[in-house]
Each structure stands twice: as structure tokens, then as C-alpha cells.
Amino acid sequence: MTQVDVNVFLGEYPFRDIGRWDTPVLLREMTRVGTDEAWVSHLGAIYRRDAAAGNAAVYAASAFDPRLRPIPVVHPTQPGRSAALDEAVTRGAPAVRSDPTLHGQAPAGDEMRQLLAACAERRLPLMMAVRLEDIRQRHPDDVATDLQPWAVRQLIRSHPAARLIITHADREFIEQVHFGSTPEEAARLLWDICWVWGPPEDHLELLLRTVGIERFTFGTGVPLRLLETSVAKLDLLNLDAESRARVTAGNLRAFTASPRS
């Protein structure tokens, strides 16, 4: 059964030492937990104004091993934004990411809407994180606010072909967005499971039943979160093989392959 981790990072985290975490270590850990493919962004690219160096590292990692798919960071106000998106298409990136709340920009402002429209024109999904760390464990210098449900709803309504992959969202966040969106809007949203509680709260089981299993995909948030956590959530759900395959790869494949007008 193929397992694709949509939510993986390389690079140094600016707020604490995460130890050695480079391409060989990531590949070793992927093998250990049975992950066949990882969608990789660079932490330095997320937090620095100039994402070029971090994106170059991600492209290099993908060239080193094709199991690593590059997810370049594109800041909404950066010079050369269009060129960065065109490069992503040329290099076969399955999506790009932008996390405006992590560098102090409006999450649904004009710049983000323009970026999302530019992604839609290139048929690139845009990935965004609600947060990377729990507020209770953040460094005092990390003053970023969490992405809010209203911003996701505004963004998905801003362009009829926009697609968003949202990571690090909990049950309440997902419910607020999903049940506040039209069915057509909800179909253009995909959620990773890394921040959704499993047993004994069973938030993930509830969401798969009420929101729909087709709206979720496998993600870990490694190295800022444990690889094993997301795997264990699926193990404890006792999903049938077909349902598990949809979460671990099928839903993501369908979401990124779907043509949008």
C-alpha cells in the first residue's frame, strides 16, 4: 500500500535545535515507517524573506532521490513571484506553499489572493499550515499567529479554480471551514491528519465520517512532529484496506490530478 507524506520539512528550524535532519536522515526515517514518497518544504524558506536558497535545497533533494517531491515556498509579496511559480511547474512540483501568518502578512489579503489566483492559473494547489508548533511550546521570539478558519474560507471563495491543502489543522478548525463552505468549495480543500486527535478522543474517526474520508490525506509534520503519530492514528482506526489507501495516497493523487477550469 503506497504511503505519501504530504507534510515534511528539511532545513534548520529558527527557534530550537532539531538535531541533524538532512536528506539521508529523512530517507532513512521514511523507510522505517513505510513512507514511499514525501512532499518536502524547507523551513528556512518559510521563515526568511528570500526563499530562493531554501527552495534550491528542496529541488536538490528531489534530484538526489525522486521519492522526495519538492514543495517550494512562494511568499505573496516576493519579487519574481511569477518566475518562482513557473519554475515550480517546470521542475514538476506537485504544489507550492505559502504561510503568511508565519512571517507577518495578511492571510487573506490582496497579495495572498493574487498568489492563489496565479497558482490556480497554473493548476498548482497551494499548501498552508495552521501552525507549525503548539503555542504552549513556542519560543518567546516566535510571535506568529495561527491561521484562522475565516481566512481559509475567504481564500477558497476568491477563485473558482483555487485548491488548498491545509496542514496542522485540528477538528474544530476543519469543521468550521468545511461546514461553512459550499460543497463545491469544500471539494477544493484537502486536509492532512497530523494535528487531528486519534483515540481515545477519536476526532479523526468522527471527521472521516462527517466531513468525508475523501477530504483527508496522510501527513506528519516531521521533524517538528513525530513520524509515528500519524501512522498510529491510522493503525488504531482499523480502516479497511481500500479506505486506508485513500488516506495514505489515493485522495492526494485524485486531488492534485483533478483538472479544474
C-alpha positions as CSV (number, residue, x, y, z in Angstrom):
1,M,0.0,0.0,0.0
2,T,1.5,3.3,-1.1
3,Q,2.0,5.9,1.7
4,V,2.7,9.5,0.7
5,D,3.6,12.1,3.4
6,V,2.3,15.4,2.2
7,N,3.8,17.4,5.1
8,V,7.6,17.1,5.6
9,F,10.3,19.7,6.1
10,L,14.1,19.9,5.7
11,G,16.4,22.6,6.9
12,E,17.1,24.3,10.2
13,Y,14.2,25.5,12.5
14,P,15.0,29.0,13.7
15,F,13.5,28.6,17.2
16,R,15.1,25.5,18.5
17,D,17.7,22.9,17.7
18,I,16.1,19.9,16.0
19,G,19.4,18.0,15.6
20,R,20.7,16.5,12.4
21,W,17.9,16.5,9.9
22,D,19.0,16.2,6.4
23,T,18.1,14.3,3.3
24,P,19.8,11.0,4.2
25,V,18.2,11.0,7.7
26,L,14.8,11.8,6.2
27,L,15.1,9.0,3.7
28,R,16.1,6.6,6.5
29,E,13.1,7.6,8.6
30,M,10.7,7.3,5.6
31,T,11.9,3.7,5.1
32,R,11.5,2.9,8.8
33,V,7.8,3.9,8.9
34,G,6.9,2.7,5.4
35,T,6.6,6.0,3.6
36,D,7.1,5.7,-0.1
37,E,7.0,9.4,-1.0
38,A,7.4,12.7,0.8
39,W,6.4,16.2,-0.2
40,V,9.2,18.4,1.2
41,S,9.4,22.1,2.0
42,H,12.3,24.0,3.6
43,L,12.0,25.6,7.0
44,G,14.4,28.3,6.1
45,A,12.5,29.3,3.0
46,I,9.3,29.6,5.1
47,Y,10.8,32.0,7.7
48,R,13.2,34.0,5.5
49,R,12.1,36.8,3.2
50,D,14.1,35.3,0.4
51,A,13.0,31.7,-0.2
52,A,15.4,31.0,-3.1
53,A,18.2,29.3,-1.2
54,G,15.8,27.0,0.7
55,N,13.9,26.2,-2.5
56,A,17.1,25.3,-4.2
57,A,17.9,22.9,-1.4
58,V,14.5,21.2,-1.8
59,Y,15.0,20.9,-5.6
60,A,18.4,19.4,-5.0
61,A,16.9,16.9,-2.5
62,S,14.4,15.9,-5.1
63,A,17.1,15.4,-7.7
64,F,19.0,13.3,-5.3
65,D,16.1,10.9,-4.7
66,P,12.8,11.1,-6.7
67,R,10.9,9.9,-3.6
68,L,11.2,13.5,-2.3
69,R,8.8,15.7,-4.2
70,P,9.7,19.5,-4.0
71,I,7.2,21.9,-2.5
72,P,8.8,25.3,-3.0
73,V,7.9,28.3,-0.8
74,V,6.5,31.3,-2.6
75,H,5.9,34.4,-0.5
76,P,2.9,36.5,-1.7
77,T,5.0,39.8,-1.8
78,Q,8.3,38.4,-3.1
79,P,9.8,39.9,-6.2
80,G,9.9,37.3,-9.0
81,R,6.8,35.5,-7.7
82,S,5.6,34.5,-11.2
83,A,9.1,33.2,-12.1
84,A,9.1,31.1,-8.9
85,L,5.7,29.6,-9.8
86,D,6.8,28.9,-13.4
87,E,10.0,27.2,-12.0
88,A,7.8,25.0,-9.8
89,V,5.8,23.9,-12.8
90,T,8.9,23.3,-14.9
91,R,10.5,21.2,-12.1
92,G,7.4,19.1,-11.6
93,A,6.5,20.4,-8.1
94,P,3.0,18.9,-7.2
95,A,2.2,22.1,-5.2
96,V,3.7,25.2,-3.7
97,R,3.3,26.5,-0.2
98,S,2.9,29.9,1.5
99,D,2.5,30.6,5.2
100,P,1.7,34.3,5.6
101,T,1.0,34.2,9.3
102,L,4.5,32.8,9.9
103,H,6.1,35.9,8.5
104,G,3.5,38.6,9.5
105,Q,1.4,39.0,6.4
106,A,-2.4,39.1,6.0
107,P,-3.6,35.5,5.4
108,A,-6.4,36.5,3.1
109,G,-5.2,39.9,1.9
110,D,-4.9,41.1,-1.7
111,E,-1.4,39.6,-2.1
112,M,-2.4,36.1,-0.9
113,R,-5.5,36.2,-3.2
114,Q,-3.3,37.2,-6.1
115,L,-0.9,34.4,-5.3
116,L,-3.7,31.9,-5.1
117,A,-5.1,33.0,-8.4
118,A,-1.6,32.7,-10.0
119,C,-1.4,29.1,-8.6
120,A,-4.9,28.3,-9.9
121,E,-3.9,29.5,-13.4
122,R,-1.0,27.1,-13.3
123,R,-3.2,24.3,-11.8
124,L,-0.9,24.2,-8.7
125,P,-2.5,23.6,-5.3
126,L,-1.4,26.0,-2.6
127,M,-0.3,24.5,0.8
128,M,-0.7,26.4,4.0
129,A,-0.2,25.4,7.7
130,V,-2.4,26.4,10.5
131,R,0.6,26.4,12.8
132,L,3.9,24.5,13.0
133,E,4.1,24.3,16.7
134,D,1.6,24.4,19.6
135,I,1.6,27.9,21.1
136,R,2.4,26.3,24.5
137,Q,5.8,25.2,23.4
138,R,6.9,28.1,21.1
139,H,10.0,30.1,21.7
140,P,9.3,33.6,23.0
141,D,10.7,35.0,19.8
142,D,8.1,33.1,17.8
143,V,5.2,35.5,17.7
144,A,3.4,34.2,14.7
145,T,-0.3,33.9,14.9
146,D,-2.2,30.8,13.8
147,L,-4.0,30.7,10.5
148,Q,-7.8,31.2,11.2
149,P,-10.8,29.4,9.6
150,W,-12.3,32.6,8.2
151,A,-9.1,33.2,6.1
152,V,-9.3,29.7,4.5
153,R,-13.0,30.3,3.7
154,Q,-12.2,33.6,2.1
155,L,-9.3,32.2,0.1
156,I,-11.2,29.2,-1.3
157,R,-14.0,31.6,-2.4
158,S,-11.6,34.0,-4.0
159,H,-11.0,32.0,-7.2
160,P,-13.2,29.2,-8.7
161,A,-10.2,27.0,-9.6
162,A,-8.2,27.5,-6.4
163,R,-7.2,24.4,-4.5
164,L,-5.8,24.5,-0.9
165,I,-4.0,21.8,1.0
166,I,-4.2,22.8,4.7
167,T,-1.9,21.1,7.2
168,H,-1.7,21.1,11.0
169,A,-5.5,21.8,11.5
170,D,-7.4,20.3,14.4
171,R,-11.0,19.0,14.4
172,E,-12.6,22.4,15.3
173,F,-10.8,24.2,12.6
174,I,-11.7,21.7,9.9
175,E,-15.3,21.7,11.0
176,Q,-15.6,25.5,10.9
177,V,-14.2,25.6,7.4
178,H,-15.9,22.6,6.0
179,F,-19.4,23.3,7.3
180,G,-19.1,27.0,6.5
181,S,-18.3,26.2,2.8
182,T,-20.4,25.2,-0.1
183,P,-20.0,21.6,-1.3
184,E,-18.1,22.9,-4.4
185,E,-15.7,24.9,-2.2
186,A,-15.2,22.0,0.2
187,A,-14.2,19.8,-2.7
188,R,-11.3,22.1,-3.4
189,L,-9.9,21.6,0.1
190,L,-7.7,18.8,1.3
191,W,-6.7,18.3,5.0
192,D,-3.7,16.5,6.4
193,I,-4.2,14.4,9.6
194,C,-1.1,15.4,11.6
195,W,-2.9,17.7,14.1
196,V,-6.2,15.7,14.4
197,W,-6.6,13.7,17.6
198,G,-6.9,10.0,17.3
199,P,-8.0,7.6,20.1
200,P,-9.2,8.0,22.7
201,E,-10.9,11.2,21.6
202,D,-11.5,9.8,18.1
203,H,-11.6,13.1,16.4
204,L,-10.2,11.6,13.2
205,E,-12.7,8.9,13.1
206,L,-15.5,11.4,13.5
207,L,-14.2,13.7,10.8
208,L,-13.7,10.8,8.3
209,R,-17.4,10.0,8.9
210,T,-18.9,13.5,8.9
211,V,-16.7,15.6,6.6
212,G,-15.9,12.6,4.4
213,I,-12.9,10.4,4.0
214,E,-12.1,11.9,0.6
215,R,-11.2,15.2,2.2
216,F,-8.2,13.8,4.2
217,T,-4.6,12.8,3.4
218,F,-1.6,11.5,5.3
219,G,0.9,14.0,6.7
220,T,3.2,14.0,9.7
221,G,4.9,17.5,10.0
222,V,8.2,15.8,10.6
223,P,10.7,16.8,12.1
224,L,8.7,19.2,14.3
225,R,6.3,16.3,15.0
226,L,6.8,12.6,15.3
227,L,6.5,10.4,12.3
228,E,4.9,7.6,14.2
229,T,2.0,9.6,15.4
230,S,0.1,9.8,12.1
231,V,0.9,6.2,11.4
232,A,-0.5,5.1,14.8
233,K,-3.7,7.1,14.2
234,L,-4.5,5.1,11.1
235,D,-3.5,1.8,12.8
236,L,-5.9,2.4,15.6
237,L,-8.8,3.2,13.3
238,N,-8.8,-0.3,11.9
239,L,-9.7,1.0,8.4
240,D,-10.3,-1.5,5.6
241,A,-7.6,-1.6,3.0
242,E,-9.4,0.5,0.5
243,S,-10.2,3.3,3.0
244,R,-6.7,3.4,4.3
245,A,-5.3,3.5,0.8
246,R,-7.4,6.6,0.1
247,V,-6.0,8.4,3.1
248,T,-2.4,7.4,2.5
249,A,-2.2,8.2,-1.2
250,G,-5.4,7.9,-3.2
251,N,-7.1,11.1,-2.1
252,L,-4.0,13.2,-2.7
253,R,-3.4,11.7,-6.1
254,A,-7.0,12.4,-7.1
255,F,-6.9,16.0,-5.7
256,T,-3.8,17.0,-7.5
257,A,-4.7,15.3,-10.7
258,S,-8.2,16.7,-11.0
259,P,-8.5,19.2,-13.9
260,R,-10.0,22.5,-12.8
261,S,-11.5,25.0,-15.2
